[in-house]
Amino acid sequence: MCDAFDVTPRTLRFYEAKELLFPIRDGQRRLFTRRDAARLKLILRGKRFGFSLEEIRQLLDLYDIGDQQETQLTRTLDVAYERHAAMIAQREELTQAIADLEDQLKWVENHLTAMKNKNS
């Protein structure tokens, strides 16, 4: 699992402790099923999108309620739309901050150039 998903054993133990993964225990060894692999893939994707671990756990838990994943997919869509809107807002804020910083850089450069020309 570590090699397949480029994660550390500590990461797997952490997700197990958070009840996101449920490997089979064989002494000190942990045996991960295909279901665990699918869950880990969704966990990592959710983290990349900025979902909290609690949101991810809640979404994964909806898989087993027996409605052919309708509830899970509906809730996932709702959370994803919320996250999408937040990401767009962050991007807009970052774009504005970059523009403001570029203006400041130009002002300082111009000010320094003027000072050098005055002292020459």
Secondary structure, DSSP 4 states (H G I P E B T S, - for coil): -HHHHT--HHHHHHHHHTTS--PEEETTEEE--HHHHHHHHHHHHHHHTT--HHHHHHHHHGGGGSSTTHHHHHHHHHHHHHHHHHHHHHHHHHHHHHHHHHHHHHHHHHHHHHHHHHH-
